[in-house]
Amino acid sequence: MACDPLRWGVLSTANIGRVAVNPAIQSSRNGVLMAVASRNEATARVFAEKSGIPAHHASYEALLEDSSIDAVYLPLPNSMHREWAVRAAEKGKHVLCEKPLALTAGECLEMEAAARANDVKIMEAFMYRFHPRTDLVIQMVRGGKIGELRMIRSAFSFRLTKPENIRLKPELGGGALMDVGCYCVNVSRSVAGEEPAEVQAWASWGATGVDVEMAATLRFASGVVAQFDCALTMERREAYEVVGTEGSLFVSSAFLPGTNDVIVEEHHGRDRNTRHAIQGADEYRLMVEDFADCVIHNRPVRYPVVEAARNMQVIEALYRSARNRGMPVSL
Ligand SMILES: NC(=O)c1ccc[n+]([C@@H]2O[C@H](COP(=O)([O-])OP(=O)(O)OC[C@H]3O[C@@H](n4cnc5c(N)ncnc54)[C@H](OP(=O)(O)O)[C@@H]3O)[C@@H](O)[C@H]2O)c1
């Protein structure tokens, strides 16, 4: 079978690659991490040595020319996703690209077109979707465990203390919504099982011009409402609550649960509370293995680009609203 195991290269020495995704590829059952590229040769060399990656390249272009690479993991700043995903596709490389997939829905579709034209696969790396808990919550909601779904509340915040961080740079696609709010939009749409009809958002803008705090409401055609907040300035929180006519579910450590066992709390009234325990899993490893399986067996990826484009469409609408002091924006 072609590409078995999948031979990966990573575009940049990004932190998220170092701490989570590169080790996930290295421990995956169907992939090997062959090479890392950096804008700087010494950075690439030292990173490769420290991470046990056999080869390094002194430019992203050089990695894309490397015929021993089948797929790239792309953790560049958000503003660079479109360009490098397209360039990778044009060189025949499959692409697992960090979230958010691009800056706009239009960019997502350009990436999809490049992948299609070059017969390669592309997927957005929202890893929390591969944790078995996420499927369980959606099954519980669809199965009527909480009655009729009415409300989804989510939050993702942390305090960013490094002024040089890419998240504070508007030219690199920074901002709280782009960095962490995108998870809240994604989980709201996934649990609702539909697209919002109208959104409103209110933001605080930091000194560099990015949104550092945002509170938002998504109204779905069915009447379900989702609310969320996200921030680069607040205490670390990541959780969501799903509320129906007859019960609610609460999910803590919602997006970054680590590998320990996790819980979904199910509440009915005051007294009927159940804690569903789910065995721990490495959501990053599950994601890279699933993506590699799709390439190896030539199956469609689990989350096609059109899904990322819909998420981006909502994000764009939220920014439009936030720039107009909470003006309702229809989708
Ligand atoms: N799924 C997750 O859990 C998760 C978590 C965090 C971040 N992310 C996503 O992953 C991506 C990277 O985030 P990160 O926090 O890992 O970023 P980071 O540590 O700042 O790394 C970004 C890398 O991009 C390269 N780069 C190229 N041009 C750059 C520029 N003008 N400024 C800064 N860096 C530049 C650098 O690599 P070289 O110097 O080697 O070229 C740098 O190491 C983002 O899209 C983010 O949303 C995902």
The ligand as an ORCA input file, in Angstrom:
! r2SCAN-3c Opt
* xyz 0 1
  N      -4.202     22.316     18.465
  C      -3.626     22.867     19.506
  O      -3.697     22.353     20.632
  C      -2.880     24.150     19.315
  C      -2.213     24.719     20.409
  C      -1.434     25.846     20.174
  C      -1.356     26.413     18.917
  N      -2.051     25.868     17.895
  C      -1.962     26.448     16.542
  O      -0.682     26.119     16.041
  C      -0.131     27.197     15.302
  C       1.196     27.593     15.918
  O       1.022     27.994     17.250
  P       2.261     27.967     18.305
  O       1.792     28.559     19.558
  O       2.861     26.614     18.367
  O       3.236     28.986     17.579
  P       4.783     29.310     17.784
  O       5.359     28.477     18.895
  O       4.917     30.780     17.863
  O       5.416     28.758     16.447
  C       5.138     29.270     15.182
  C       6.292     28.906     14.282
  O       6.065     29.479     13.018
  C       7.294     29.838     12.420
  N       7.164     31.192     11.888
  C       7.230     31.523     10.577
  N       7.048     32.829     10.399
  C       6.892     33.368     11.615
  C       6.682     34.686     12.089
  N       6.603     35.734     11.244
  N       6.566     34.878     13.416
  C       6.629     33.852     14.266
  N       6.815     32.562     13.897
  C       6.950     32.322     12.571
  C       8.377     29.724     13.480
  O       9.153     28.568     13.175
  P      10.642     28.594     12.585
  O      11.335     29.703     13.299
  O      11.140     27.261     12.924
  O      10.546     28.841     11.118
  C       7.637     29.472     14.770
  O       8.288     28.554     15.602
  C      -1.209     28.269     15.289
  O      -1.985     28.123     14.130
  C      -2.052     27.959     16.511
  O      -3.410     28.375     16.372
  C      -2.791     24.732     18.080
*
